[in-house]
Amino acid sequence: MNLTELRNKVKAITDYSPELTVYNEQLDLFINDAYNALWTEKRWRFTMKHMFIDIWPDINSTQPDGTSVTAALINNNRTVIFSGDVWSLERPYIWEGQILTLVGRDYVIDQVISTQQVRLKDPVRITSTTLATTDWKLKHRFYSVPQDAIEILYLGHRDTPATGKQPPYGAVRGMPMRREEDLNLKEDWTSFYSICYVPVGVTNIPPGEKLLAVTGETGSGALDPGYYELCWAFEGEGGYVGALSEPYIIQAVGEGPSSTSITVAFRTWDDEPVAAPTYNGLVDQNKNQFEGLRKRIYFNQNFNRTTGERLPGLPVWREVVLGSNRSAPGTQGITTSTDPVRVIDTAATYVIDGSDQINSGNARYIEWDGQHFRFRPYPRPIGSDYTYLHVAGTADPITINNAPERLFRQWELRYYYKPKRLSLQTDAPEMPYEFHQLIVYKALEDIFSKHDNFNQAQIYTKKYEKELERLENRYVDSVDTDYIRQQFGAQGRIWTPFDPNSLRRLN
């Protein structure tokens, strides 16, 4: 059942079916609450996703192409300027929040200004006024969990060799979770494979606040005339996004599609521009307000651009992308990009001037609370450090959407994810269709409780619990385990013994 069918089913059972927008939105909220409650009841097999995470290497002064890059340091200054382009810094969201070691001391990268400049969270401490050194290293110590992740279910290496092992066994692949204080080992210990991962504290991205927008008839825009509902959110280190701002409806008018644009102005609740002040290395020893926080813009797909009214259902926020702006210099013939717009922290406005920037196929907003999780592998994996490089002297290949070259090594990740909200009329729950009725039962329980009809609420509570047992029998994940006490060390047996020919477990 899709959202419309779920809503109609609830209306039919409650025998109350007014076609009022406000009432339908309230029902949609009850349905989504019921959907989320059912989703988080158990670790269902249909709530799991599988992906691969690139393992980033250490980057030092010797670049992959053999050139040497020097870091220019100024004592008591937070800026580090490199003598040339540093590999992979063209993707700032990868390296912000990571570690830059300078002359033996670790600093946290606050912001990547360009491929030749970064800004740290703390001032550089050196014994001289200035220093040019090749003694530096970029260390990707923390890894981001996907924004829709609730819990890590499995994280491990799948490229481990089976040399010296009896089939079907290989080296240890799974990485268990450990607490930082239990390890009590060197933080910078490295190995070819990681043996565990350590959860890192929650990253909280502040919510967006307010938005203003004005139309501009500059003659250079190509935005389709009509109404648009927009909002924005902060983007912090790791590319994480916070909660959405208050939405704003604007009418884009002009002499035609070739002369329409919208200037988006980011504002605080007291109507001050959301922009970080220009960095001054002499006095800015600590972070400025809004420093390092980029802005991401979103539009409501579930919106009538002719009348300026929301369509039935909940808002569906999608990214405003770069569109006709090139994602990276030097691309050959690529004139559109699906990369999201990332407004720099010092800018308080952005001009949307292309119809290809606002497209119903753009990525959908997932996060709602601004809390994000990271982990640190232990030990930090090394080896096979760089990507496959292009042959020197040949033309750069076509780069689409600023996509990075694939890294040689990866982890495999299986995680418990949170679903998208049921917002469009045709949105369907991401679960087996035969149990969609459970969402109706759970929603009815909440609706009857709201109206103090506790007898009816109890009836649907029992229906929900009965059907939930059937769902558990069919779709709850189960694992065949055989843990042996005190056998988790490097010298102990750390796998369940199987017959290599039949895979039957041995006693």
N, C-alpha and C positions, 0 to 999 in steps of 0.2 A: 504494500500500500504506500502511496505517496502522501505528501502532507495534506493535500485536499481530501483524499479518501479517509485519512485518519481523523481529520477534523469533522467530516460529515458523519463518521461512525459515532464519535462522541456526541454530536448534536442529536443523532437519531436515538441514542440510548437515553440521553437526558430529556428527550422530547422538548427541546428548546433550540430552535435553529434560526435566529434572526440573522439577516445578511447585513450586519453592521461591521464596519472596519475595526472599530475598537474591540468589539467582542471577539472577532476572529483573531486579532493580535493577542488577546488574552489567552485564547485557546491554544494558539501556537506556542506561547510561553509554557503553558502547562504540559503540552505534548513534548516539548524539548526537555523540560525538567524530568519528565517520566523516562524519556529516551536516555538521558545521561545517567539517571539512577539505575536503570536496567543495565546500561553499558558497564558501570563500575561495580556491579554486584559480584562478578567473578572474573577471573582471567580467561575469558572466552577465547576459543581458537580464532574466531572471526575478528577479534580486536587486536590482532598482532600484525605488525609490518616487518618487512625485512629489507635491509639496505646495506651498502658498503660505505665505510668512512675512510677517506684518504688519510694516510699517515704522513705528516709533513716532516721533512728532514730539517736538521740544523743548517742554517745559512751563515757562512763566515765570509771573511774578506775575499777569499778566492771564489769567484763566481763560476757557474757551470761552463761558461765559454772560455774560462781560463784567465779572464781579466781580474785585476786586483782593485778592490774598492777601499778607500781610506775613510775613516769616520773623523770628522772635525768636531771637537768638544770644546765647550767654554765652561769654566768652573762656575757653579751656582746658576747654571742656565739649563732649561728643560729641553732645549732643541738640539738634535743631532743631525748634522748635514753630512751626507756621503759625497764622495768625489765622483760617483757615477751611479747608474741605475742598479738597484739591488733587485735580484730576481725574486719574483712573486709579490713584491710590494704594490703592484698595480691592483691587487685585491685587498684593500685595507681591512675589510671585515674579517679576513683570515688572521691578521696579525695584531689587531688592536686587542689589548688585554693580555698579550703574550709577553715573554721575557726577552729583553735585550741585555746581553752581558757586555759590559764595557770595562776593560782593564781589570778583569777579575771580579767585578761587582755586578749584581743583578739589578735591573730596573724594569718596571712595568711600562709597556707602551700604551700611552693614553690615546694617541691619534696618529694615523699615518697621513701626512700632508701630501706627499708625492712619493715617487719611486726613489727619490734622493733625499728625503727629509722625513723625520719622525719627531714626535713630541712625547716626552716621558711624563709620568705622574709625579716624579720627584726630581729635583735638580741634580745635575751631574756633580759628583765630588771627585776632583782630581787635585794633585799636589801643585800644579802650575796654573797659570791663568788660562792658557789655551793648550790644546794637545791635538795632534793629528796622528792617528794610530790605526793599525790593522788588527789590533787585539780586540776584536768584537765578534759577537755571535748572536744570531737570532735563534731562539729556542721556542718551538711550538709545544708548550708544556700542557696546555689545557685544551680540551676538545668539547665541542658543543653537541649536546643532545638535540635531535630535531625538535622544532617548536611544537609539534603535535604529540610529543612523547609524554607519557605519564610515568612509565617505569621501564628500566632496562631489564629485559628478560634473559638475554644472552649477548655477550660481547667476547670476541676471541679472534685469534689468527686462523686463517684457513690455508696459509701457504707454508705450513710446517713440513719439513721433510720427514720421511719414515725410515731414514737410513739406520740400520742396526736394530730395527724393530721387527717383531714378528707380525705379519699381517693378521688382522686388519688394523693393528695399532700404529699410531704415529706418536709424535711428540705431543705434549700437553697443548691444547688449543683454547679451551675455555678460560676466561679470566674472571675469577670471583671478585666480589666487592670486598674491600678491606678498609678499616678506619685508619686515618693518617697516624694517630697516636699509637696504634698497635704495631706499626712497621718499625719505627725507631731506627731507620736506616738512612743512608745518604740520599738526599733529595735528587741529586743529579746523577745517580747511578744509571748507567745505560747498558742495554743488552740488545741482541738482535730481536728477541721476542719479549713481550710484557707478560708478567705472570699474574697480575691483578690490576684493578683500577680503584682509584680513590675518589669518592664524590667530592666535588668542590662546592663551596657555599652558594646559595641561591643568588642569581643576578636579578636585581629588580630594576626594570626600566620604568621611569615615571610616565604617567599618562599624558597624552596631548590635552590641550586646554580649549582653545578657542580658534576659530578660523573666520577670516573675512575674505571676500572675493569681489573683484570688480571686472567688468568686461573691458576689453580694449580693442579698438578698431584701428589696428596699426597697418592693415593692408598686407601683412606678411603671414598672418595666422591662417590655419586651415581647419579650425575646429568647427564641427557642425553646429549651426545655431540651434538653440533650444535651452531647456532647463537642465541643470545638473545638481545633484546632491553630493557634496564632497566632505571629507574629513581628513584628518592626518594623525600620525603617531610618531613618537620618537623611535629612532633606531640607535642602539648602543653597541658596545663591543661585541664581536662575534656575529654581527648582523641580526641580533635579537631585537624584536619589536615590542613596544609597550601597548598599553590600552589606547583605544581610539579617543579622539577629541569630540567635542560637541559638533554634530553635523551642521552644514550650512547649504542652503539652496540658492543658486544663482542662475540668472537667465543670461545666456550668451547671445548677444544680438550683434548684428553688423550688416554690411551691405550684401553679404553673401558668404558662402562657405569659405571663400578665399580670403576673407578679411575679418575673421573672428578669432579671438583668443580670450583666455581668462587668466588674470593675475591673482594668484593665491597668496594671501598675506597671513602668516602665522602669528598669533597673538596669545598673550596670557589672559587670565580672567580679568585683570585690571587694564586690558587693552595696551599692554606694552609689547613691543616686537620680541619675538622669540628668536634671538640671535646672540651668539657669544661675542663679547668684545674682542677686538683685535689683540692678539697676544703680544705682550711686551716682555722681552726676556730679562729686562733689568729689574722689574718689580713683580712679575707674576710667578711667584714661587709655588703657588698652589693653583689648582684648577679654577678657572673662571666659571661664572654661571652659564649653563648650557654648553660648555666646552666639551667637544667630543660626541655630542648628540646630534646626529643627522635627523632629517625629517623625511618621512614617507607619506605620500598622498594616496587616498583611496576614493573611489566613487561607488555610488550605490547602483548596482545593476537592476535591482527590482524597483524601477522608477520610470514613470512616464515622462519623457523629455518634452512632450508636446504640451501637456497640461501642468506639469510641475508638481505632480502628486505621486505618492508612493503607491505601488501596485499591491494587491492582496498578498499577505505574507510578511515576513520580517525582512529587514534590510540585508542585502547581500553585498558586502564590501569587497571590491577588487582593486588591485594595484593600478595606479597610473604609471605607465612605463615610459621609457625614453622615446619609443616610437621612431620617428625619422632621424632623431639624433644618433650619431654613431656611438656605439658603446666603447670602442677603443680605436685609437689612431692606426692608420695603415691597413684597414680592412679593404678587401678588394670587391667592390660591387655590393656590399651589404648595406642597405639603406634603412633597414628597420631593426629594432631591437626590443626584446621582451624583458630586458633588465628593468627592475623598478627604478623610478626616480628617487635618487638619494640627494636631498638638498643639503649642502654643507652647513656646518654648525654656525658659521658667521653670516649666513644669508637669512633674511626675514621674509623673502618673497620668492615665488617661482611662477613662470609663465607657461601655461598649458596652451599650446598653439597647433596641435596636430590631432586629427581625428583618429589616427592609428595609436595615439597614446591611451585612449579610452576605448577598450575593446572588451566585449563580454567573455572572451577567452582568456583574459589575463588571470594571473594567480589570485586565489581567494585568500582573504584575511583569515588567519587561524586563531592566533592568540587573543585572549580576552583579559588576562589579569596582569601581564607584564612580568611574571615570574618565570625564570628560565634556569635550567640545570646544566652543569658542565661536569666533566670528570677528568682526572689526571691519570694516565697510564703509569704503572710502576713495574719494572724500570722503564725509563723512556726508551722506546724502540729506535734503533738506528739501522743503517745498512741500506744498500740500494737507494742511495740518498736522493738522487735527482730524477727528474722526468726525462723521457727521451727527447733529446734536443734536436733542433733542425740543423741541417748541414750548413756550415758557415759559408756565406757568399751567395746563398740562394735566396730567392724572394720569400718574404713571409707568406705563410699559407693564409687562407681565408679564416678569419676569426668571427664566429657567430656568437652574439650575446656575451662577448668577453669571457667565453668559457675557458677555464684553465686546462692546460695540458694534463692528461691523466697521469697521476702519480703511480710509481711502480708498485708500492705496497699499500695494502688496505686491511682494515678490520672488517669482520662481518658482524652486523648488529641486528638483533631481533628485539623489538620493543612493543610495549603496550601503548597504543595511541588513542587520542581523543578524536571523536568524529566531528565533522562539520555540522553546524546547526542546520536544522530543517527550516529553510527560509523560503525558497521558491516553491510555487505550487506543485511542481513535479519532483521536488526533492524526496528521495526515499531513504529510509534507514539503512545503514550499512550493516545489516544483519540478516540471517535467514528469514525469508519471506513468511514461512509458516508460523513464525513466532512474533510477527508484527502486532498481533492481538494483545500481547503483553503490554505494549506501550499504551494501548487504549485502556486496559484495566488499571494501570498505574495512574494515568491521567484522571480517570473517573474517581479513583480513590481520593485524589487531591481536590477535585472539584466538589464532590459531595461533602468532604470535610470542611471545605471553605463555607458551604451553606449550612453547616451544623447538622447535616443529615448523616449521623454517624452509623446508623444501621445499614444504609446503602453503601457507605464507605467500607464497612466491615465486609460486606458481601464481595466487593471487588478486590479487597485485600486478600481474601481467601482464594478467589479465582486466580489472582496474580501469583500467589505462593504455590498453588497447585501446578500451574503451567510452568513456573520457574523450575520446578523439579524435573520436568521433561526436558527443558532446555539444558539443564545441568548434565543430565544423563547422556545427551548427545554431543554437546559442544564444549564441555569443560576440558581444558588441557590437562593431561596426565603424563608423568614421566616415570619410566622404570629405573629406579635408583638402587644402588647397593653401596652405601657409605660404610666405611670401616674406620673405627675410631683410631686416631693417631696414625693415620696412613695418608696424610695430606702433604707430607714433606717431600723434598726432592728425591729421597732415597726409597720412599715407600711406594706401594702399589696404589696408583691414583686413578685406576679405571676399573670398571666392572669386568670380570673375566668372562670372555666369550670363546666358544669354539670357533676358530678362524674359518672353518669350512662351512659350518651351518649357522653361525652367529647365535647358537643356543647358549644361554648362560650356564656357566659351570659352577658347581657348589664348591 
